[in-house]
Amino acid sequence: MTERAFFNESQTTKATTLNCPFCRTADSYPLRWMVRKKKDRPPQGADEEAKARFRKAQSYMVLLDEKVACKNLRCRKRFDVSGIKTMAFLYSYEGLPKED
């Protein structure tokens, strides 16, 4: 059973401030992320090994964009997205005790 059977996939866009390494201009750039949210129950027909992998699985996001174009009209060069983690785990706070 593949890992994709454990998740619902969708894409989202989040704005991030990046600095162009050529003209040193800071600006906000929309970056595309693949969001994989864990399903509420394991897929049908899963054996014990797949159920154990499902229990350990966590929701996460993966960065899809590798390069962006500078927004400065005089520069407009493409540069690598760096300084940003390419994967981020999503935590649900439903099972955690409430703080007073």
Contacts in CASP RR format, 6 or more apart in sequence:
PFRMAT RR
TARGET T0000
AUTHOR 0000-0000-0000
METHOD contacts of the structure
MODEL  1
MTERAFFNESQTTKATTLNCPFCRTADSYPLRWMVRKKKDRPPQGADEEA
KARFRKAQSYMVLLDEKVACKNLRCRKRFDVSGIKTMAFLYSYEGLPKED
1 43 0 8 1.000
1 46 0 8 1.000
1 47 0 8 1.000
1 50 0 8 1.000
1 53 0 8 1.000
3 53 0 8 1.000
3 57 0 8 1.000
5 43 0 8 1.000
5 46 0 8 1.000
6 38 0 8 1.000
6 39 0 8 1.000
6 42 0 8 1.000
6 43 0 8 1.000
6 53 0 8 1.000
6 54 0 8 1.000
6 57 0 8 1.000
7 36 0 8 1.000
7 37 0 8 1.000
7 38 0 8 1.000
7 39 0 8 1.000
7 57 0 8 1.000
7 59 0 8 1.000
8 36 0 8 1.000
8 37 0 8 1.000
8 39 0 8 1.000
9 34 0 8 1.000
9 35 0 8 1.000
9 36 0 8 1.000
10 34 0 8 1.000
10 35 0 8 1.000
10 37 0 8 1.000
11 32 0 8 1.000
11 33 0 8 1.000
11 34 0 8 1.000
11 35 0 8 1.000
11 64 0 8 1.000
12 32 0 8 1.000
12 33 0 8 1.000
12 35 0 8 1.000
12 61 0 8 1.000
13 30 0 8 1.000
13 31 0 8 1.000
13 32 0 8 1.000
13 33 0 8 1.000
14 30 0 8 1.000
14 31 0 8 1.000
14 33 0 8 1.000
15 28 0 8 1.000
15 29 0 8 1.000
15 30 0 8 1.000
15 31 0 8 1.000
16 28 0 8 1.000
16 29 0 8 1.000
16 30 0 8 1.000
16 31 0 8 1.000
16 84 0 8 1.000
17 26 0 8 1.000
17 27 0 8 1.000
17 28 0 8 1.000
17 29 0 8 1.000
18 26 0 8 1.000
18 27 0 8 1.000
18 28 0 8 1.000
18 29 0 8 1.000
18 68 0 8 1.000
18 81 0 8 1.000
18 84 0 8 1.000
19 25 0 8 1.000
19 26 0 8 1.000
20 26 0 8 1.000
20 27 0 8 1.000
20 70 0 8 1.000
20 72 0 8 1.000
20 75 0 8 1.000
20 77 0 8 1.000
20 79 0 8 1.000
21 79 0 8 1.000
22 70 0 8 1.000
22 75 0 8 1.000
22 77 0 8 1.000
22 79 0 8 1.000
23 70 0 8 1.000
23 72 0 8 1.000
23 74 0 8 1.000
23 75 0 8 1.000
23 77 0 8 1.000
25 70 0 8 1.000
25 71 0 8 1.000
25 72 0 8 1.000
25 75 0 8 1.000
27 70 0 8 1.000
27 71 0 8 1.000
27 72 0 8 1.000
29 68 0 8 1.000
29 71 0 8 1.000
29 81 0 8 1.000
31 63 0 8 1.000
31 64 0 8 1.000
31 65 0 8 1.000
31 68 0 8 1.000
31 81 0 8 1.000
31 84 0 8 1.000
32 63 0 8 1.000
32 64 0 8 1.000
32 65 0 8 1.000
33 61 0 8 1.000
33 62 0 8 1.000
33 63 0 8 1.000
33 64 0 8 1.000
34 61 0 8 1.000
34 62 0 8 1.000
34 64 0 8 1.000
35 59 0 8 1.000
35 61 0 8 1.000
35 90 0 8 1.000
36 59 0 8 1.000
36 60 0 8 1.000
36 61 0 8 1.000
36 62 0 8 1.000
37 59 0 8 1.000
37 90 0 8 1.000
38 57 0 8 1.000
38 58 0 8 1.000
38 59 0 8 1.000
42 50 0 8 1.000
42 51 0 8 1.000
42 54 0 8 1.000
43 50 0 8 1.000
43 54 0 8 1.000
46 54 0 8 1.000
58 89 0 8 1.000
58 90 0 8 1.000
58 91 0 8 1.000
59 89 0 8 1.000
59 90 0 8 1.000
59 91 0 8 1.000
59 92 0 8 1.000
60 87 0 8 1.000
60 88 0 8 1.000
60 89 0 8 1.000
60 90 0 8 1.000
61 87 0 8 1.000
61 88 0 8 1.000
61 90 0 8 1.000
62 86 0 8 1.000
62 87 0 8 1.000
63 81 0 8 1.000
63 84 0 8 1.000
63 85 0 8 1.000
63 86 0 8 1.000
63 87 0 8 1.000
65 81 0 8 1.000
66 80 0 8 1.000
66 81 0 8 1.000
67 78 0 8 1.000
67 79 0 8 1.000
67 80 0 8 1.000
67 81 0 8 1.000
68 78 0 8 1.000
68 79 0 8 1.000
68 81 0 8 1.000
69 76 0 8 1.000
69 77 0 8 1.000
69 78 0 8 1.000
70 76 0 8 1.000
70 77 0 8 1.000
70 78 0 8 1.000
70 79 0 8 1.000
END
